[in-house]
Amino acid sequence: MSDADLDFLRQLSERQQRPEPLGGPPRAPRSGRGRRRKKTRKGRRLAPFIAIAFLLAIVCGGGYVGLTTINGMLNPPDYKGEGSGSVTVWIHEGDSVALMANRLKDAGVVKSVDAYIKLASKDTRATSIQPGYYHLRRQMSVKSALALLLSDASRAGRLTIAEGKRVVQILPLLAKKTHIPLKDFQKAANHPEKLGLPSYAKGKLEGYLYPFTYDPDPKSSATQILRSMVDQFKKVAADVDLEAKARDLGMSPGDVVTIASLVQAESGRPEDMPKVARVIDNRLHSSQPWMRKLQLDSTVMYALGKYNTVATLAETKVKNPYNTYNVAGLPPGPIDNPGEVALKAALEPAQGNWLYFVATDPKNRVTKFTSSYTEFQRLRQELARNTGHG
């Protein structure tokens, strides 16, 4: 190799090792980088259109959801027809329409809460639905469900006990309404220690089955139903402050209940009750021993197991501790189950000096009061003319 050739190779090597000046000509682009730049420019052109499409999707989707929501409010889902099967729903005391709707929905009766509320808002009767148990069907239209709730036919075991009924009358009524055998109620009544009676009842059920309207659970036993009636008595007794007021009168609460039962049996009208209570009180506190015999026909009827208004002369001579023609003072216990008005009358008798009263016209519930024995005899004659009994 000549000196010229060596010199050329040396120059070539130095040129390859020397760094390229910053201001020199740019290198040729590698394959692919140009394509990416083209794609980036293209993507930038499409970005506004993609954003607009995305916003339109959101708006349209939101509009669909909004329209669906509005439609659901205006036309909430509802079943068709009267439903099938059977379900018992408990409407609680104080339930609002919305709470009722939720109970119906949870029980599978109606398809939606909103459908029931919408219908109920147009029917004022929906706010008059009473608490209690109702026999309904599954998958009912709200119209059918509301109609059944408003019908007495749907009530599950609702029963009303009137004032003045005796235990022997109440037990068959309970059996008829609840479809629990009468023997179950009789057995329960024979175990008063299981019924929660107050101590002053002295183990006697008469007087403590409070007259009221009850909605027992369809699954209740005879004992549970009787106990609920005793519980209702105790609630009312607390409301009227029975024990404290009896103590103020110098009486036992049990004696007050006994007087209330006499008042209930002997009164034709509620307004007569305080007067009847006053006659009983006046005679019990009379200075004349013979006046302390109350001589009430209702006690004779109880002793005989009868329900007549007027006792015959022969009946008044029956030997029985409940016969107040023969026994002075109060009978051994209540002769029926009195209500709140009678209990209040026994605790707060009317002011008066009456010693006698006569139901001169039992058919029209007319009772007259007097402090005169002579006037009493005249009232007895008036009774005889109206009823044929002396």
C-alpha positions as CSV (number, residue, x, y, z in Angstrom):
1,M,0.0,0.0,0.0
2,S,1.4,3.4,-1.0
3,D,1.8,6.4,1.3
4,A,-1.1,8.0,-0.4
5,D,-3.4,5.1,0.3
6,L,-2.4,5.1,4.0
7,D,-3.0,8.8,4.2
8,F,-6.6,8.4,2.7
9,L,-7.5,5.6,5.2
10,R,-6.3,7.7,8.2
11,Q,-8.4,10.7,7.1
12,L,-11.4,8.4,6.7
13,S,-11.0,7.0,10.2
14,E,-10.7,10.4,11.8
15,R,-13.9,11.6,10.0
16,Q,-15.9,8.7,11.3
17,Q,-14.8,9.3,14.9
18,R,-15.4,13.1,14.9
19,P,-18.9,14.1,16.3
20,E,-21.4,15.6,13.9
21,P,-21.8,19.4,14.4
22,L,-25.1,20.5,16.0
23,G,-25.9,22.7,13.1
24,G,-25.2,20.1,10.5
25,P,-27.7,18.7,8.1
26,P,-30.4,16.4,9.7
27,R,-30.2,12.7,9.5
28,A,-32.5,10.9,7.3
29,P,-35.7,9.8,9.2
30,R,-36.0,6.2,10.1
31,S,-38.7,4.3,8.6
32,G,-42.1,4.5,10.6
33,R,-41.5,7.8,12.4
34,G,-43.0,9.7,9.6
35,R,-46.0,7.5,9.7
36,R,-46.5,8.2,13.4
37,R,-46.4,11.9,12.8
38,K,-49.0,11.5,10.1
39,K,-51.2,9.5,12.4
40,T,-50.9,12.1,15.2
41,R,-51.9,14.8,12.9
42,K,-54.9,12.7,11.7
43,G,-55.9,11.9,15.4
44,R,-55.8,15.6,16.2
45,R,-58.2,16.3,13.4
46,L,-60.6,13.6,14.6
47,A,-60.4,14.5,18.4
48,P,-63.2,17.1,18.2
49,F,-65.5,14.7,16.5
50,I,-64.9,12.0,19.0
51,A,-65.5,14.4,21.9
52,I,-68.8,15.6,20.3
53,A,-69.9,11.9,19.8
54,F,-69.0,11.1,23.4
55,L,-71.0,14.1,24.7
56,L,-73.9,13.2,22.5
57,A,-73.8,9.7,23.9
58,I,-73.9,11.0,27.5
59,V,-76.7,13.4,26.7
60,C,-78.8,10.8,24.9
61,G,-78.1,8.2,27.5
62,G,-79.0,10.7,30.3
63,G,-82.1,11.7,28.4
64,Y,-83.1,8.0,28.0
65,V,-82.6,7.4,31.7
66,G,-84.5,10.6,32.5
67,L,-87.4,9.7,30.3
68,T,-87.4,6.2,31.8
69,T,-87.5,7.7,35.3
70,I,-90.3,10.1,34.4
71,N,-92.3,7.4,32.7
72,G,-91.8,5.2,35.8
73,M,-93.2,8.0,38.0
74,L,-96.1,8.6,35.7
75,N,-96.8,5.0,34.9
76,P,-95.3,2.9,37.7
77,P,-95.2,-0.9,37.1
78,D,-98.3,-2.7,38.2
79,Y,-99.7,-6.2,38.1
80,K,-102.9,-7.0,36.2
81,G,-105.9,-8.8,37.6
82,E,-106.9,-9.9,41.1
83,G,-103.8,-12.0,41.8
84,S,-103.6,-15.6,43.1
85,G,-102.7,-17.6,46.1
86,S,-102.9,-16.2,49.7
87,V,-100.8,-14.0,51.9
88,T,-101.5,-12.3,55.2
89,V,-100.4,-8.7,55.6
90,W,-100.2,-6.9,59.0
91,I,-101.1,-3.2,58.8
92,H,-99.7,-1.5,61.9
93,E,-101.3,1.2,64.0
94,G,-100.3,4.6,62.6
95,D,-99.1,3.3,59.2
96,S,-99.0,5.9,56.5
97,V,-100.0,5.2,53.0
98,A,-96.3,4.9,52.0
99,L,-95.7,2.3,54.8
100,M,-98.7,0.3,53.7
101,A,-97.4,0.3,50.2
102,N,-94.0,-1.0,51.3
103,R,-95.6,-3.7,53.4
104,L,-97.7,-4.8,50.4
105,K,-94.7,-4.7,48.1
106,D,-92.5,-6.7,50.5
107,A,-95.3,-9.3,50.8
108,G,-95.5,-9.7,47.0
109,V,-99.0,-8.3,46.8
110,V,-98.3,-5.2,44.6
111,K,-95.6,-4.8,42.0
112,S,-94.4,-1.3,43.0
113,V,-94.7,1.1,45.9
114,D,-95.3,4.0,43.5
115,A,-98.2,2.4,41.8
116,Y,-100.1,1.9,45.1
117,I,-99.3,5.4,46.3
118,K,-100.4,6.9,43.0
119,L,-103.8,5.2,43.3
120,A,-104.2,5.8,47.0
121,S,-103.5,9.5,46.5
122,K,-106.7,9.7,44.4
123,D,-108.9,7.7,46.8
124,T,-109.4,9.3,50.2
125,R,-110.6,5.9,51.6
126,A,-107.0,4.7,51.5
127,T,-106.3,6.7,54.6
128,S,-109.1,5.1,56.5
129,I,-107.7,1.6,56.4
130,Q,-107.6,0.2,59.9
131,P,-104.7,-1.6,61.6
132,G,-104.9,-5.3,61.7
133,Y,-104.3,-8.5,59.6
134,Y,-105.6,-8.8,56.1
135,H,-106.0,-11.8,53.9
136,L,-104.8,-10.8,50.4
137,R,-103.4,-12.4,47.2
138,R,-100.0,-12.3,45.5
139,Q,-99.4,-10.2,42.4
140,M,-102.6,-8.1,42.6
141,S,-103.2,-4.9,40.7
142,V,-103.1,-2.0,43.1
143,K,-106.8,-1.4,42.3
144,S,-107.7,-4.9,43.4
145,A,-105.4,-4.7,46.4
146,L,-106.9,-1.5,47.7
147,A,-110.5,-2.7,47.1
148,L,-109.8,-5.8,49.2
149,L,-108.1,-3.8,52.0
150,L,-111.3,-1.7,52.1
151,S,-113.5,-4.8,52.3
152,D,-114.5,-6.4,55.7
153,A,-114.1,-9.8,53.9
154,S,-110.3,-9.4,54.0
155,R,-110.0,-8.9,57.7
156,A,-108.3,-11.8,59.4
157,G,-110.1,-12.5,62.7
158,R,-111.1,-9.0,63.7
159,L,-113.6,-9.2,66.5
160,T,-115.5,-6.7,68.7
161,I,-116.6,-7.5,72.2
162,A,-119.4,-5.3,73.4
163,E,-119.6,-3.9,76.9
164,G,-121.5,-5.9,79.5
165,K,-120.9,-9.4,78.1
166,R,-120.2,-12.2,80.5
167,V,-117.2,-14.6,80.2
168,V,-119.6,-17.4,79.2
169,Q,-120.8,-15.2,76.3
170,I,-117.4,-14.0,75.2
171,L,-115.7,-17.3,74.8
172,P,-118.1,-18.7,72.1
173,L,-117.8,-15.3,70.3
174,L,-114.0,-15.6,70.3
175,A,-114.2,-19.2,69.1
176,K,-116.5,-18.3,66.2
177,K,-114.4,-15.3,65.1
178,T,-111.0,-16.9,65.4
179,H,-111.9,-20.5,64.4
180,I,-110.1,-21.7,67.5
181,P,-112.1,-24.5,69.2
182,L,-114.3,-23.3,72.1
183,K,-112.7,-26.0,74.4
184,D,-109.4,-24.3,73.9
185,F,-110.8,-21.0,75.2
186,Q,-112.5,-22.8,78.1
187,K,-109.3,-24.5,79.0
188,A,-107.4,-21.2,78.9
189,A,-110.0,-19.5,81.0
190,N,-109.7,-22.3,83.6
191,H,-106.0,-21.3,84.0
192,P,-106.3,-17.6,85.0
193,E,-102.8,-17.7,86.4
194,K,-101.5,-17.7,82.8
195,L,-103.5,-14.7,81.7
196,G,-101.7,-11.9,83.6
197,L,-104.6,-10.9,85.7
198,P,-104.0,-8.1,88.2
199,S,-103.7,-9.2,91.8
200,Y,-107.0,-7.6,92.9
201,A,-108.9,-9.8,90.4
202,K,-108.2,-12.7,92.8
203,G,-107.9,-15.2,90.1
204,K,-111.3,-14.5,88.6
205,L,-111.6,-13.7,84.9
206,E,-115.0,-12.1,85.0
207,G,-114.7,-8.3,84.8
208,Y,-111.3,-8.4,83.2
209,L,-111.9,-9.4,79.6
210,Y,-112.0,-5.8,78.4
211,P,-114.7,-5.0,75.7
212,F,-112.8,-3.7,72.7
213,T,-112.2,-4.3,69.0
214,Y,-109.3,-6.7,68.6
215,D,-107.2,-7.8,65.6
216,P,-105.4,-10.9,66.9
217,D,-102.6,-12.5,65.0
218,P,-104.1,-15.4,63.0
219,K,-101.4,-17.6,64.6
220,S,-102.4,-16.6,68.2
221,S,-103.5,-19.3,70.7
222,A,-106.6,-19.1,72.9
223,T,-104.4,-18.2,75.9
224,Q,-102.7,-15.4,74.0
225,I,-106.0,-13.9,72.9
226,L,-107.4,-13.9,76.4
227,R,-104.2,-12.5,77.7
228,S,-104.4,-9.6,75.2
229,M,-107.9,-8.8,76.5
230,V,-106.6,-8.7,80.1
231,D,-103.7,-6.5,79.0
232,Q,-106.2,-4.1,77.4
233,F,-108.1,-4.0,80.7
234,K,-104.9,-3.1,82.5
235,K,-104.1,-0.4,80.0
236,V,-107.5,1.2,80.5
237,A,-107.2,0.8,84.2
238,A,-103.9,2.7,84.1
239,D,-105.5,5.4,81.9
240,V,-108.3,6.0,84.4
241,D,-105.9,5.7,87.3
242,L,-108.0,3.0,88.8
243,E,-105.8,1.9,91.7
244,A,-105.0,5.4,93.0
245,K,-108.6,6.6,92.7
246,A,-110.0,3.5,94.4
247,R,-107.6,4.1,97.2
248,D,-108.8,7.7,97.5
249,L,-112.4,6.3,97.8
250,G,-111.4,3.8,100.5
251,M,-112.1,0.9,98.2
252,S,-110.1,-1.9,96.6
253,P,-109.7,-1.7,92.8
254,G,-111.5,-5.0,92.6
255,D,-114.6,-3.6,94.3
256,V,-114.6,-0.7,91.9
257,V,-114.6,-3.1,88.9
258,T,-117.5,-5.0,90.6
259,I,-119.5,-1.8,91.0
260,A,-118.6,-0.9,87.3
261,S,-120.1,-4.2,86.2
262,L,-123.3,-3.5,88.1
263,V,-123.5,0.0,86.6
264,Q,-122.9,-1.5,83.1
265,A,-125.7,-4.1,83.6
266,E,-128.2,-1.7,85.1
267,S,-127.8,1.3,82.9
268,G,-129.9,1.9,79.8
269,R,-127.8,4.8,78.5
270,P,-124.2,6.0,79.1
271,E,-125.5,9.2,80.7
272,D,-127.3,7.2,83.3
273,M,-124.2,5.4,84.6
274,P,-122.9,8.0,87.0
275,K,-126.4,8.2,88.5
276,V,-126.6,4.4,88.9
277,A,-123.2,4.5,90.5
278,R,-124.4,7.1,93.0
279,V,-127.4,5.0,94.0
280,I,-125.1,2.0,94.6
281,D,-122.7,4.2,96.6
282,N,-125.5,5.8,98.7
283,R,-127.0,2.4,99.6
284,L,-123.7,0.9,100.4
285,H,-123.0,3.7,102.9
286,S,-126.5,4.0,104.3
287,S,-127.0,4.0,108.0
288,Q,-130.0,1.6,107.5
289,P,-128.7,-2.0,107.3
290,W,-131.7,-3.1,105.1
291,M,-130.7,-0.4,102.6
292,R,-127.4,-2.0,102.1
293,K,-129.1,-4.8,100.2
294,L,-128.8,-3.5,96.7
295,Q,-131.7,-5.5,95.4
296,L,-130.5,-5.5,91.8
297,D,-132.2,-7.9,89.3
298,S,-129.0,-8.1,87.3
299,T,-127.2,-9.9,90.1
300,V,-130.1,-12.4,90.4
301,M,-129.9,-13.1,86.7
302,Y,-126.1,-13.7,87.0
303,A,-126.7,-16.1,89.9
304,L,-129.2,-18.0,87.8
305,G,-127.3,-17.9,84.5
306,K,-130.2,-16.0,82.9
307,Y,-130.3,-12.8,80.9
308,N,-133.8,-11.3,81.7
309,T,-134.1,-7.7,82.6
310,V,-136.6,-8.2,85.5
311,A,-136.4,-11.0,88.1
312,T,-139.6,-12.6,89.4
313,L,-140.4,-12.8,93.1
314,A,-139.5,-16.4,93.2
315,E,-136.1,-15.7,91.5
316,T,-135.3,-13.0,94.0
317,K,-135.5,-15.6,96.8
318,V,-132.7,-17.9,95.3
319,K,-129.9,-18.6,97.8
320,N,-126.7,-17.5,96.1
321,P,-124.0,-15.1,97.2
322,Y,-124.6,-13.0,94.0
323,N,-128.3,-12.5,95.0
324,T,-128.3,-8.9,96.3
325,Y,-131.9,-9.2,97.4
326,N,-130.7,-11.6,100.1
327,V,-127.0,-10.5,100.7
328,A,-126.0,-7.1,101.8
329,G,-123.2,-5.2,100.1
330,L,-121.5,-6.0,96.9
331,P,-121.6,-9.4,95.3
332,P,-118.4,-11.6,95.4
333,G,-117.1,-10.2,92.1
334,P,-118.1,-8.6,88.8
335,I,-121.1,-9.9,87.0
336,D,-119.9,-8.9,83.5
337,N,-117.1,-7.1,81.8
338,P,-117.6,-3.3,82.0
339,G,-116.2,-0.7,79.6
340,E,-114.4,2.6,80.3
341,V,-117.5,4.7,80.8
342,A,-118.8,2.4,83.5
343,L,-115.4,2.3,85.2
344,K,-115.2,6.1,85.3
345,A,-118.8,6.2,86.6
346,A,-117.8,3.9,89.5
347,L,-114.9,6.1,90.3
348,E,-116.7,9.4,90.0
349,P,-120.5,8.9,90.7
350,A,-122.8,11.8,90.0
351,Q,-123.9,14.1,92.9
352,G,-127.4,13.2,94.2
353,N,-129.3,11.7,97.1
354,W,-131.0,9.0,95.0
355,L,-131.6,5.6,96.7
356,Y,-133.7,3.9,94.0
357,F,-133.8,3.7,90.2
358,V,-136.2,1.8,87.9
359,A,-135.8,1.0,84.2
360,T,-139.4,2.1,83.6
361,D,-139.1,1.5,79.8
362,P,-136.4,-1.0,79.1
363,K,-137.2,-1.1,75.4
364,N,-136.4,2.6,75.0
365,R,-133.7,2.5,77.7
366,V,-135.5,4.9,80.0
367,T,-134.4,4.9,83.6
368,K,-135.8,7.1,86.4
369,F,-134.2,7.9,89.8
370,T,-135.7,8.9,93.1
371,S,-134.9,9.1,96.8
372,S,-138.5,8.4,97.9
373,Y,-139.7,4.8,98.5
374,T,-143.3,6.0,97.6
375,E,-142.0,7.3,94.3
376,F,-140.1,4.1,93.8
377,Q,-143.3,2.1,94.1
378,R,-145.0,4.3,91.6
379,L,-142.0,3.8,89.2
380,R,-142.4,0.0,89.7
381,Q,-146.0,0.3,88.6
382,E,-144.9,2.2,85.5
383,L,-142.5,-0.6,84.7
384,A,-145.3,-3.1,85.1
385,R,-147.5,-1.3,82.7
386,N,-144.7,-1.1,80.1
387,T,-143.5,-4.7,80.4
388,G,-146.1,-6.7,82.3
389,H,-143.6,-7.3,85.2
390,G,-143.8,-5.8,88.6
